[in-house]
Amino acid sequence: MHALRHYYASVLLDAGENIRALSKYLGHSDPGFTLRTYTHLMPNSQDRARKAIDAAFGPAAEGDGDDDAAPVAV
C-alpha cells in the first residue's frame, strides 16, 4: 500500500500538482512534511519552469498583433 501511495504522489508531482494540494490529498497536516518527503520526486521542475517562461515570452508573446501598445519593461 505504501508503494501505491508513493506512486500516487510521484504522478501528481510530475503532472505539476502543487505541494499544498498534494499534502491535503495525502492527509498530511503540514505541507512542509510533504515537501521534505517527496521533494526527490520533482526532477523535472527546472524544465517545467523553463517551459513556462518560454511560453510567456516566446514568439507568440512577441507577435501578439498589438503594434500600438507601449513596450513593457521586464
Secondary structure, 3 states (H helix, E strand, C coil): CHHHHHHHHHHHHHCCCCHHHHHHHHCCCCHHHHHHHHHHHCCCHHHHHHHHHHHHHCHHHHCCCCCCCCCCCC
